[in-house]
Amino acid sequence: MSVETTVKTAFVTGGSRGIGLGIARQLATEGYAVAINGVRPESEVGEVLAELRALTPQEVCYLPGNIGDAGHRQRIVDELYRRFGHLNVLVNNAGVAPRQRSDLLEMTEESYDRVMDINLKGPFFLSQAIAARMVDRRQDDPDYAACIINVGSVSATLVSEQRGEYCISKSGMGMMTQLFATRLAREGIVVYELRPGIIQTDMTSAVSEKYDRLIAGGLTLQPRWGTAEDVGRAVAALVRGDFPYSPGQVIMIDGGLTVPRL
């Protein structure tokens, strides 16, 4: 059963926690029907779904699965379009860090493949599948608005040698953004990339003391951690069309971390 074609719809991968949940909250507040994805069973995300449903009058649903797996991706896309019928916004947010940080000379192929499959291969082929449907819809309805937002990381350019596979995956996402932005611009579909810096989530909880010290010592221009809400508000601005002439651009959400200083 599809939602009305006039209803704005969004799909946020990795949307059940952390940055993805911050994005999903903002989209729900903007009145979107929201689908979120994660690898946990739906029984474990009931509170998250209830929270999102309280923010929007539109449908909210959960599509479990690993976007790094081709079979899971196909099932997710099929169910997404069965539930919504159309999609206005794809947010490629799902991502993982290596299970164990290791010396670059000791990184395993298993760790490399896992991180690349989820952080880069999955988003690429998910974008390919959904972009093709967006293009078809645009050809039938020129007023249909669509965009893709990739959530990268400052690790695309800042080296963390003990998690090299993560840095490589986020650097690759930067090129992926430019490729899709170039291909889809002529179709009237815009693609953006966000690069969060040090964001307070469960993924960064293990290194919170380290970054507390670094931030207090001036690592960022703004002396605080970033939040999932900071990233969500940026997504809300993009989907509202506040940056209509900026396809393929990178928006830094890093508190000034990457500003070059002497």
Helices and strands as residue ranges (DSSP letters): E 9-12, H 18-29, E 33-38, G 42-44, H 46-53, E 60-64, H 70-84, E 89-92, G 104-106, H 109-116, I 117-121, H 122-140, E 147-151, G 154-156, G 161-163, H 164-185, E 190-196, G 205-207, H 208-216, H 228-239, E 250-253
